[in-house]
């Protein structure tokens, strides 16, 4: 175990240290100004982030992924489809209402929606849309058909909101789709889909196991849009206090205690549901249960270390960076935004889980390296566009409507597996580092350039653009795959023709 965790630390270091190096480089060239204490805090936080991600990745591989596969495959294999549907709904609902990022969203919208109403409604939406994901596999319905219909519904609701003069709520609604797919839910839901697909789908249906994250992302968006239609009053957004504490250790311990409760609730609900299902239907051995408990505990500790470090330091440093970068030229802001976005996605915990499972489920058809590069470029472009939107102050609809139209058009020309992975990747890419590091940078730039009154209109929307970018980048990867396959076919045909020419026999007269 120690050797595996050390290997994870090595991998995580290669992912996180580029972000740290970029920030320090910006300090050295005096693009931003951090005090010695802030650099010290950021350094310690980075070390804790690396340690936390390493433990989480190890624990997720040995606990959440096996639990998801066991539940999905076990209940499906026994023919207990209705029980499977109920269990999936329950898992989706309970894990969502325990998601810490959703609580943050509820606090930011309390002037329009009551906190219990928002959390309960979004939890129900995730549970319901996961049922659709199960039915999609059972009925063998094309994923793109369902998603295109759901996004048509979402944009119809957007049109109604714009008609009511509530267009400023659209960005927040689309952001909600990203905050509900956190590091706890992603590995479990992906493994759950894989478990169900192992039993119900044919070997040729490689895309069958994907889509769970996509449904979990669009469900909250639709629910938020519906709630916004019936809301009354003006949205009041209070900018949080991003000032770093004078004592890193005391502050970290405070955040550590908060995250222990938040993450503990998520882990407890997941574990409680699994134990009940296992006792009644699956009947795992005592050894298997102990191994899962061990992995789950390690994942829990890792996620607490990670989230506490991010909230303790990364948010404050990110906001200060945003305020300072707002004084620079637009070109510098946009280029740095691209670089920060591309590097940040490499450090998102759930990204590692996604690309590993994608390579396994596609039998190496889609390589981890190519997918990671596509995601990094896509998220980098998304953050750059978010900065352009803040600087030039235009509606997010000018980006997301053409973006999703292009996604659905490309879906008709590429293999289905790329589309299925792309929509799942959208929910995975918008993880805790995006909301706790990149979003504060955007809010800092927006508050400094436009004032706090414009944060709701232009500061938010970063998460939704990050969620959109993998769709385009991975589908473009699919386009290249199609062209590459055609080139190989043409080359093979030429080789066959050459070989046939050599076989021609000339007879004398």
KACORWO-V7248 format. One record per residue. RES is the residue in one letter. SS is DSSP state (@ for helix, = for strand, . for the rest). OMEGA is omega in radians with two decimals (999 if undefined). NEAR is the number of other ideal C-beta (glycine too) atoms within 10 Angstrom. Layout:
RES	SS	OMEGA	NEAR
RES	SS	OMEGA	NEAR
This chain:
X	.	-3.12	10
X	@	-3.13	6
X	@	3.13	7
X	@	3.13	13
X	@	3.09	17
X	@	3.08	11
X	@	3.09	13
X	@	3.10	22
X	@	3.11	16
X	@	3.14	11
X	@	-3.12	15
X	@	3.12	25
X	@	3.12	17
X	@	-3.13	11
X	@	-2.99	21
X	@	-3.05	24
X	@	3.06	17
X	@	3.07	16
X	@	3.13	22
X	@	-3.12	20
X	@	3.13	12
X	@	3.14	16
X	@	3.14	24
X	@	3.10	16
X	@	3.11	12
X	@	3.07	19
X	@	-3.10	17
X	@	-3.12	9
X	.	3.01	8
X	.	2.98	7
X	.	3.02	15
X	.	-3.09	22
X	.	3.08	11
X	.	3.11	19
X	.	3.11	11
X	@	3.13	7
X	@	3.14	13
X	@	3.08	19
X	@	3.10	15
X	@	3.14	13
X	@	-3.13	26
X	@	3.12	23
X	@	3.11	15
X	@	-3.14	16
X	@	3.13	24
X	@	3.10	22
X	@	3.14	16
X	@	3.07	19
X	@	3.12	28
X	@	3.14	25
X	@	-3.12	21
X	@	3.13	24
X	@	-3.12	28
X	@	3.13	26
X	@	-3.12	24
X	@	-3.12	31
X	@	3.11	27
X	@	-3.11	20
X	@	3.14	25
X	@	-3.14	29
X	@	-3.06	20
X	@	-3.10	19
X	@	-3.01	26
X	@	3.10	29
X	@	3.08	23
X	@	3.13	21
X	@	3.14	26
X	@	-3.14	26
X	@	-3.10	20
X	@	3.13	20
X	@	-3.11	25
X	@	-3.08	29
X	@	-3.07	20
X	@	-3.11	19
X	@	3.14	25
X	@	-3.11	21
X	@	3.13	14
X	.	3.13	13
X	.	-3.09	10
X	.	-3.04	16
X	@	-3.12	15
X	@	3.08	9
X	@	3.10	15
X	@	-3.13	24
X	@	3.14	16
X	@	-3.13	15
X	@	3.12	21
X	@	3.09	23
X	@	-3.10	18
X	@	3.10	16
X	@	-3.12	25
X	@	-3.11	29
X	@	-3.04	21
X	@	-3.13	19
X	@	-3.13	25
X	@	-3.10	29
X	@	3.10	22
X	.	-3.11	23
X	.	-3.10	25
X	@	-3.13	22
X	@	3.12	24
X	@	3.08	22
X	@	3.10	16
X	@	3.11	14
X	@	-3.14	25
X	@	3.12	20
X	@	-3.11	12
X	@	-3.10	19
X	.	-3.03	23
X	.	3.12	13
X	.	3.13	12
X	.	-3.13	20
X	.	3.02	20
X	.	-3.08	11
X	@	3.13	14
X	@	-3.14	10
X	@	-3.10	12
X	@	-3.10	24
X	@	-3.14	19
X	@	-3.11	15
X	@	-3.13	16
X	@	3.06	28
X	@	3.10	23
X	@	-3.12	17
X	@	3.12	27
X	@	3.11	28
X	@	-3.13	22
X	@	-3.09	15
X	@	3.03	23
X	@	3.03	27
X	@	3.08	16
X	@	3.14	17
X	@	3.10	25
X	@	-3.14	24
X	@	3.11	13
X	@	3.13	21
X	@	-3.10	23
X	@	-3.09	14
X	@	3.13	8
X	.	3.12	11
X	.	3.13	13
X	.	-3.10	14
X	@	-3.05	22
X	@	3.11	18
X	@	-3.13	11
X	@	-3.10	19
X	@	3.12	24
X	@	3.10	15
X	@	-3.13	10
X	@	3.12	18
X	@	3.02	20
X	@	3.07	12
X	@	-3.12	15
X	@	-3.10	21
X	@	3.00	17
X	@	3.08	12
X	@	3.08	20
X	@	3.12	23
X	@	3.11	10
X	@	3.10	14
X	@	3.12	20
X	@	3.10	14
X	@	3.12	10
X	.	-3.12	12
X	.	-3.12	7
X	.	-3.09	19
X	@	-3.12	15
X	@	3.12	19
X	@	-3.05	24
X	@	-3.11	27
X	@	3.13	26
X	@	3.13	24
X	@	3.14	26
X	@	3.04	27
X	@	-3.09	27
X	@	3.11	28
X	@	3.13	28
X	@	-3.04	29
X	@	-3.11	27
X	.	3.11	28
X	.	-3.09	29
X	.	-3.09	27
X	@	3.09	29
X	@	-3.01	28
X	@	-3.01	28
X	@	-3.11	26
X	@	-3.13	29
X	@	-3.08	27
X	@	3.11	29
X	@	3.12	28
X	@	3.10	25
X	@	3.10	31
X	@	3.12	31
X	@	3.13	22
X	@	3.12	25
X	@	-3.10	29
X	@	3.12	22
X	@	-3.08	16
X	@	-2.97	15
X	@	-3.02	20
X	.	3.06	18
X	.	-3.12	9
X	.	-3.14	7
X	.	-3.11	7
X	.	-3.06	15
X	.	-3.09	20
X	.	-2.99	22
X	.	-3.05	24
X	.	-3.12	27
X	.	3.11	30
X	.	-3.12	29
X	@	3.14	32
X	@	3.13	26
X	@	3.11	27
X	@	3.13	28
X	@	3.13	26
X	@	-3.09	27
X	@	3.13	25
X	@	3.11	27
X	@	3.11	29
X	@	3.14	27
X	@	3.14	20
X	@	3.12	24
X	@	3.12	28
X	@	3.11	24
X	@	3.11	18
X	@	-3.14	20
X	@	3.14	23
X	@	-3.07	14
X	.	3.13	8
X	.	3.09	18
X	.	3.14	5
X	.	-3.12	7
X	.	3.07	11
X	.	3.09	18
X	.	-3.14	11
X	.	3.09	20
X	.	3.14	11
X	.	-3.11	13
X	.	3.09	14
X	.	-3.09	7
X	.	-3.13	17
X	.	3.13	9
X	.	3.11	21
X	.	3.11	16
X	.	-3.13	9
X	.	-3.07	12
X	@	-3.01	20
X	@	3.11	11
X	@	3.13	9
X	@	-3.13	18
X	@	3.12	21
X	@	3.11	13
X	@	3.11	15
X	@	-3.13	18
X	@	3.12	17
X	@	3.12	12
X	@	-3.10	15
X	@	3.07	23
X	@	3.12	16
X	@	-3.09	10
X	@	-3.11	19
X	@	3.10	26
X	@	3.09	14
X	@	3.12	17
X	@	-3.14	23
X	@	-3.11	22
X	@	3.12	14
X	@	3.11	19
X	@	-3.12	23
X	@	-3.14	17
X	@	3.11	11
X	@	-3.11	18
X	@	-3.11	24
X	@	3.12	15
X	@	-3.14	12
X	@	-3.11	22
X	@	-3.13	18
X	@	-3.07	11
X	@	-2.95	10
X	@	-2.91	15
X	@	3.05	17
X	.	3.08	9
X	.	3.09	18
X	.	3.14	8
X	@	3.14	7
X	@	3.12	8
X	@	3.13	14
X	@	-3.13	14
X	@	3.10	11
X	@	3.12	15
X	@	3.12	21
X	@	3.11	13
X	@	3.13	14
X	@	-3.12	21
X	@	3.12	22
X	@	3.13	15
X	@	3.09	22
X	@	3.13	27
X	@	-3.14	24
X	@	-3.14	17
X	@	-3.11	26
X	@	3.09	29
X	@	3.10	24
X	@	-3.09	23
X	@	-3.06	29
X	@	3.13	28
X	@	3.14	25
X	@	3.14	28
X	@	-3.11	23
X	@	-3.09	22
X	@	-2.99	25
X	@	-3.01	28
X	@	3.14	24
X	@	3.14	20
X	@	3.11	22
X	@	3.13	22
X	@	-3.13	25
X	@	3.13	26
X	@	3.07	21
X	@	-3.14	24
X	@	3.14	28
X	@	-3.12	19
X	@	-3.14	17
X	@	-3.14	23
X	.	3.13	19
X	.	-3.11	13
X	.	-3.14	14
X	.	-3.13	9
X	@	-3.12	12
X	@	-3.14	8
X	@	3.14	12
X	@	-3.07	22
X	@	-3.13	16
X	@	3.11	15
X	@	3.11	21
X	@	3.10	27
X	@	-3.11	20
X	@	3.14	17
X	@	3.13	25
X	@	-3.12	29
X	@	-3.13	23
X	@	-3.08	22
X	@	-3.10	29
X	@	3.11	30
X	@	-3.08	21
X	@	3.13	26
X	.	-3.07	24
X	@	-3.04	29
X	@	3.13	26
X	@	-3.14	26
X	@	3.13	24
X	@	-3.10	23
X	@	-3.01	26
X	@	3.08	21
X	@	-3.13	17
X	@	3.12	22
X	@	3.14	23
X	@	3.13	17
X	@	-3.07	11
X	@	3.14	22
X	.	-3.13	18
X	.	3.09	9
X	.	3.12	8
X	.	3.10	13
X	.	-3.06	23
X	.	3.11	13
X	@	-3.07	15
X	@	-3.10	10
X	@	3.14	15
X	@	3.14	23
X	@	3.10	17
X	@	3.13	15
X	@	3.13	23
X	@	-3.12	27
X	@	3.13	22
X	@	-3.12	20
X	@	-3.13	28
X	@	3.07	32
X	@	3.11	23
X	@	-3.13	20
X	@	3.13	32
X	@	3.10	27
X	@	3.11	22
X	@	3.10	23
X	@	3.10	32
X	@	3.09	27
X	@	3.13	16
X	@	3.12	23
X	@	-3.07	28
X	@	-3.03	17
X	@	3.00	9
X	.	3.04	13
X	.	-3.05	13
X	.	3.09	17
X	.	3.13	27
X	@	3.11	17
X	@	3.13	11
X	@	-2.99	20
X	@	3.14	22
X	@	3.08	14
X	@	-3.11	10
X	@	-3.12	18
X	@	3.07	19
X	@	3.11	12
X	@	3.13	15
X	@	-3.09	22
X	@	3.06	16
X	@	-3.14	10
X	@	-3.10	19
X	.	-3.12	24
X	.	-3.02	8
X	.	-3.10	10
X	.	3.09	19
X	.	-3.08	18
X	@	-3.09	17
X	@	-3.13	20
X	@	3.13	26
X	@	-3.13	27
X	@	3.13	27
X	@	-3.09	32
X	@	-3.10	26
X	@	3.05	27
X	@	-3.10	32
X	@	3.12	30
X	@	3.12	28
X	@	-3.09	29
X	@	-3.05	31
X	@	-3.10	31
X	.	-3.07	35
X	.	-3.05	25
X	@	3.11	22
X	@	3.09	28
X	@	-3.09	25
X	@	-3.06	23
X	@	3.10	20
X	@	-3.11	23
X	@	3.14	26
X	@	3.06	25
X	@	3.06	24
X	@	3.14	29
X	@	-3.13	26
X	@	3.10	26
X	@	3.12	22
X	@	-3.11	27
X	@	-3.13	28
X	@	-3.11	21
X	@	-3.10	17
X	@	-2.96	21
X	@	-3.07	17
X	.	-3.09	9
X	@	-3.12	14
X	@	-3.11	9
X	@	-3.08	16
X	@	-3.12	18
X	@	-3.11	20
X	@	-2.98	24
X	@	3.13	25
X	@	3.08	26
X	.	-3.07	25
X	.	3.13	28
X	@	-3.11	32
X	@	-3.13	28
X	@	3.09	28
X	@	3.06	29
X	@	3.12	31
X	@	-3.14	29
X	@	-2.98	28
X	@	3.12	30
X	@	3.11	31
X	@	-3.11	26
X	@	-3.05	21
X	@	-3.12	24
X	@	3.07	28
X	@	3.05	24
X	@	3.03	18
X	@	3.08	22
X	@	3.10	23
X	@	3.10	13
X	@	3.13	13
X	@	3.13	17
X	@	3.13	13
X	@	-3.14	10
X	@	3.11	10
X	@	3.11	11
X	@	3.12	10
X	@	3.12	10
X	@	3.12	10
X	@	3.12	10
X	@	3.13	10
X	@	3.13	10
X	@	3.13	10
X	@	3.13	10
X	@	3.13	10
X	@	3.11	10
X	@	3.13	10
X	@	3.10	9
X	@	3.13	9
X	@	3.12	9
X	@	3.13	9
X	@	-3.13	8
X	@	-3.08	6
X	.	-3.13	6
X	.	-3.12	6
X	.	3.13	4
X	.	3.13	4
X	.	3.10	4
X	.	3.14	3
X	.	999	2
